Amino acid sequence: LHHTEPRAPSIIHDRKRHAWRLWDEGSHAESVDGVAWKQTRLDVKGYVFEDPSRRERKRRYKAFANGEALSSSDGLHFTRAKDGRAPSSIRSAFYDSRRRSYVAYAALGNATVRYESEAWQGPYASKLLHDAPAIVIPYYSIYIGIMDACRFAWSSDALEWTVLAGGVIEECHTPLNPLRDPATGELRVYAFDGQTNASLTLYRFHADGFAGLRSPSTSIVTSRVLPCKGRAPVVTAAITGSLRVAVHDERGDLVRGRSLEDALPMLLDAVDEEVQWKGVSDKIPDRCILKFEVKDATLFSFGWISRARDRRRKRVYRERRRVAKAEARGLFRLFVSLSLTTLSCLVVRVASLRFCAFFRRDRVKRIQSD
């Protein structure tokens, strides 16, 4: 995709259509893989976003264009709301299920204006924010934003923001709203790489990979008291070595059968993978403390979800296959090493025998000549 003057594009992953969809200043593009796009023209020039609330199924797509609020059932044909008034120059917008309201952000010089309304057609109350991003998305129980120079930031209330150290995307000029890939769990960020004749660039991050705790050796990470509610935690991590988890009660006492020694080590990258322990263990208490043994790995996130992915057998199979491959590589290297050693010994032995034979022949010749 090429665009002469990027403004406020938006992008979603449409689960019903199984496709990525992008809107940008009067055009709509669709892609199956998020890389190859098919573009069509639209009459609407504004910011488009998806409304997941059930009451708005027939008006699933919303748009803010030239101060007007619009809605659509397919994202292609929009109708204007009667007496609808919406903010203009929007950079991001979404329905906040936590606050049960519609939220939009617009850039105003070095500041950001935050708009909020219980009804999508308005009216919207505004609030001026400093050192805040204009591109914001809800992410689990927090909010993730992208500030100038494409730096990541996070907030617990979408008002006070903290910039993540090192979270910078190089050669990024106009980023779009970040997206979570439902297939892989990775975080996708699309951005235009310039002001004019800009191309759309895709940046991929490991699931929850914009921030994490990295340990090149072996480290222990202990959490505060958490509301475990008797459930096993899920972990997202990039693992080269291993990762194990232990559970303690709120007093700090170890739960029987939930120690680091009893934990099944995670050997592969994990995305919302449920922690497993071997043998019989006591029930996880309602309030607990988690202790992580991070060995040559990066821990991105942990917590509890309503339905953990039931992939234990597949994961155990993949981990055993990885161990088997590592053992096979070790045996192959040992075989090659022994073969080379044996070959070297044979070469040395043959060379020694030839040298001895040559020395004997030379000595015999000298004796005969005498």
Buried (B, 14 or more C-beta within 10 A) or exposed (E): BEBEEBBBBBBBBBEEEEBBBBBBBEBBBBBEEBEEBEEEEBEBBBBBBBBEEEEBEEBBBBBBBEEBBBBBBEBBEBEBBEEBBBBBBBBBBBBBEEEEBBBBBBBEEEEBBBBBBEEBBBBBEEEEBEEBBBBBBBBEEEBBBBBEEBBBBBBEEBEEBEBBEEBEBEEBBBBBBBBBBEEEBBBBBBBBBBEEEBEBBEBEBBBBBBBBBEBEEEBEBEBEBBEBEEBBBBBBBBBEBBBBBBBBBBEEEBBEBBBBEBBBBBBBBBBBBBBBBEEEBEEBBEBBBBBBBBBBBBBBBBBBEEEBBEBEEEBEEEBEEEEEEEEEEEEEEEEEEEEEEEEEEEEEEEEEEEEEEEEEEEEEEEEEEE
